[in-house]
Amino acid sequence: MNIALAEAALSRIGARHFRLTLPTPPQSAPVPVRSTGASRAIGQHPAALAALAASPFIVDLTVEGLLHAPETKQILGAGSRVLMVSNEHPDALERLVPRDEDEPIAKAAVKRARAAKRMHVASAAGTDLHVVMEGAPTVGVWGWTDRPGTMAHWPGGIVVSFPRAGSVQGRLVLDAGDVNLTFKRYIERPIALTIEDDHITRVEGSGADAEMMRRYLEAWGDRGAYAVSHVGWGLNRRARYEALAFYDREDTNGTELRAVAGNFLFSTGANEFANRFTEGHFDIPVFNTTITLDGEEVVREGMLL
């Protein structure tokens, strides 16, 4: 449905558009893979790459998205603009159409994160996480792209930083009500993650949530799957925490939950800036935390300041 809607919108504004369709590649992972933001559909296909590089504007409707795809750097380097329309129900996309006021909020958050030397995340549930922010590339997304060689995703309203190697230490407690977007479910029982030298070294907790997380991490047989990918927080006050309960799993990619204002967005897996590459991936919005940058609060007990 989103493909038809995109084509109708492009026709309405008089764009000369074409559809590039690529088959889903064979499954190569040992476990199901979802919500990675790293589509493998292009597969370095030379004709597909040439067509994309020659297009000034690309509407990305791949299932996983091109955000972290290996070919994205080459496409952007050719001057293309990419808008990744997250694989969401049209209802979510309609509710979260980007607005002009979203841009300055995201840009201010990016400026603050780039200037910070340290991030600290704490919660009443027991989180005590320390992140060195110096040298961490930071990006903000507000939902559209208006400059050649840039990329955005819709829904927007997120700021994320990719810490350098050896930058993340401490304890992160995923409490009941936090969200594991790889599994597309609200967590029912607390999970305590011990993080040392950027890697999860212990997953403590009882019940299905902790057990699935342990088994999924182990299945990759790859230390990189235990690593920290990025950290950040949500900025979109229109994004709804309860939205995941309203859509079937095939109808949502969970980007709305990533953008909920005040959530601490914690991600594991690939981080090219720390020279770590893996297909194993978790995106976990953590709520009710306090996030400080160099001692200044940007989120207090889950409320965006």
Solvent accessible surface area in square Angstrom, and as a share of the most:
residue,aa,sasa,rsa
1,M,165,0.74
2,N,23,0.12
3,I,74,0.37
4,A,62,0.48
5,L,93,0.46
6,A,18,0.14
7,E,46,0.21
8,A,62,0.48
9,A,56,0.44
10,L,29,0.14
11,S,67,0.43
12,R,220,0.80
13,I,136,0.69
14,G,62,0.60
15,A,40,0.31
16,R,242,0.88
17,H,71,0.32
18,F,126,0.52
19,R,142,0.52
20,L,69,0.35
21,T,103,0.60
22,L,46,0.23
23,P,108,0.68
24,T,124,0.72
25,P,38,0.24
26,P,115,0.73
27,Q,114,0.51
28,S,81,0.52
29,A,15,0.11
30,P,87,0.55
31,V,25,0.14
32,P,95,0.60
33,V,26,0.15
34,R,130,0.48
35,S,4,0.03
36,T,18,0.10
37,G,8,0.08
38,A,33,0.26
39,S,6,0.04
40,R,93,0.34
41,A,22,0.17
42,I,7,0.04
43,G,55,0.53
44,Q,100,0.44
45,H,85,0.38
46,P,107,0.67
47,A,64,0.50
48,A,3,0.03
49,L,14,0.07
50,A,63,0.49
51,A,32,0.25
52,L,16,0.08
53,A,31,0.24
54,A,85,0.66
55,S,15,0.10
56,P,103,0.65
57,F,72,0.30
58,I,14,0.07
59,V,38,0.22
60,D,5,0.02
61,L,50,0.25
62,T,39,0.23
63,V,98,0.56
64,E,29,0.13
65,G,1,0.01
66,L,7,0.03
67,L,57,0.28
68,H,82,0.36
69,A,7,0.06
70,P,96,0.60
71,E,4,0.02
72,T,11,0.06
73,K,169,0.72
74,Q,102,0.45
75,I,1,0.01
76,L,38,0.19
77,G,70,0.68
78,A,57,0.44
79,G,29,0.28
80,S,0,0.00
81,R,72,0.26
82,V,1,0.01
83,L,25,0.13
84,M,10,0.05
85,V,11,0.06
86,S,1,0.01
87,N,56,0.29
88,E,8,0.03
89,H,68,0.30
90,P,31,0.19
91,D,59,0.31
92,A,2,0.01
93,L,10,0.05
94,E,133,0.59
95,R,88,0.32
96,L,1,0.01
97,V,74,0.43
98,P,31,0.19
99,R,121,0.44
100,D,120,0.62
101,E,89,0.40
102,D,19,0.10
103,E,38,0.17
104,P,79,0.50
105,I,72,0.37
106,A,1,0.00
107,K,104,0.44
108,A,63,0.49
109,A,10,0.08
110,V,14,0.08
111,K,155,0.66
112,R,63,0.23
113,A,1,0.01
114,R,153,0.56
115,A,74,0.57
116,A,3,0.02
117,K,118,0.50
118,R,123,0.45
119,M,2,0.01
120,H,57,0.25
121,V,0,0.00
122,A,31,0.24
123,S,28,0.18
124,A,118,0.91
125,A,43,0.33
126,G,34,0.32
127,T,4,0.03
128,D,68,0.35
129,L,0,0.00
130,H,92,0.41
131,V,0,0.00
132,V,48,0.27
133,M,5,0.02
134,E,86,0.39
135,G,51,0.49
136,A,10,0.08
137,P,36,0.23
138,T,5,0.03
139,V,70,0.40
140,G,19,0.18
141,V,17,0.10
142,W,40,0.14
143,G,2,0.02
144,W,64,0.22
145,T,11,0.07
146,D,86,0.45
147,R,151,0.55
148,P,102,0.64
149,G,28,0.27
150,T,29,0.17
151,M,38,0.17
152,A,4,0.03
153,H,12,0.05
154,W,56,0.20
155,P,0,0.00
156,G,4,0.04
157,G,5,0.05
158,I,9,0.05
159,V,1,0.01
160,V,17,0.09
161,S,3,0.02
162,F,20,0.08
163,P,1,0.01
164,R,105,0.38
165,A,69,0.53
166,G,39,0.37
167,S,7,0.04
168,V,1,0.00
169,Q,75,0.33
170,G,24,0.23
171,R,100,0.37
172,L,0,0.00
173,V,11,0.06
174,L,0,0.00
175,D,53,0.28
176,A,58,0.45
177,G,23,0.22
178,D,3,0.02
179,V,0,0.00
180,N,4,0.02
181,L,0,0.00
182,T,13,0.08
183,F,36,0.15
184,K,28,0.12
185,R,56,0.20
186,Y,53,0.20
187,I,4,0.02
188,E,123,0.55
189,R,129,0.47
190,P,71,0.44
191,I,1,0.01
192,A,11,0.08
193,L,0,0.00
194,T,23,0.13
195,I,2,0.01
196,E,86,0.39
197,D,78,0.40
198,D,1,0.01
199,H,14,0.06
200,I,6,0.03
201,T,73,0.42
202,R,127,0.46
203,V,20,0.11
204,E,71,0.32
205,G,31,0.30
206,S,71,0.46
207,G,30,0.28
208,A,58,0.45
209,D,8,0.04
210,A,0,0.00
211,E,65,0.29
212,M,65,0.29
213,M,0,0.00
214,R,64,0.23
215,R,158,0.58
216,Y,20,0.08
217,L,3,0.01
218,E,111,0.50
219,A,41,0.31
220,W,32,0.11
221,G,76,0.73
222,D,52,0.27
223,R,154,0.56
224,G,12,0.11
225,A,0,0.00
226,Y,52,0.20
227,A,0,0.00
228,V,1,0.00
229,S,5,0.03
230,H,12,0.05
231,V,0,0.00
232,G,1,0.01
233,W,6,0.02
234,G,0,0.00
235,L,10,0.05
236,N,9,0.05
237,R,149,0.54
238,R,51,0.19
239,A,7,0.05
240,R,124,0.45
241,Y,83,0.32
242,E,65,0.29
243,A,6,0.05
244,L,15,0.08
245,A,78,0.60
246,F,154,0.64
247,Y,36,0.14
248,D,92,0.47
249,R,140,0.51
250,E,136,0.61
251,D,52,0.27
252,T,9,0.05
253,N,13,0.07
254,G,1,0.01
255,T,6,0.03
256,E,5,0.02
257,L,3,0.01
258,R,21,0.08
259,A,0,0.00
260,V,15,0.09
261,A,22,0.17
262,G,1,0.01
263,N,0,0.00
264,F,0,0.00
265,L,4,0.02
266,F,0,0.00
267,S,0,0.00
268,T,0,0.00
269,G,0,0.00
270,A,41,0.32
271,N,1,0.01
272,E,111,0.50
273,F,77,0.32
274,A,13,0.10
275,N,121,0.62
276,R,30,0.11
277,F,138,0.58
278,T,25,0.15
279,E,74,0.33
280,G,1,0.01
281,H,23,0.10
282,F,1,0.00
283,D,10,0.05
284,I,0,0.00
285,P,0,0.00
286,V,2,0.01
287,F,29,0.12
288,N,106,0.55
289,T,0,0.00
290,T,27,0.15
291,I,0,0.00
292,T,23,0.13
293,L,0,0.00
294,D,73,0.38
295,G,68,0.66
296,E,97,0.43
297,E,59,0.26
298,V,19,0.11
299,V,0,0.00
300,R,124,0.45
301,E,123,0.55
302,G,15,0.14
303,M,130,0.58
304,L,22,0.11
305,L,103,0.51
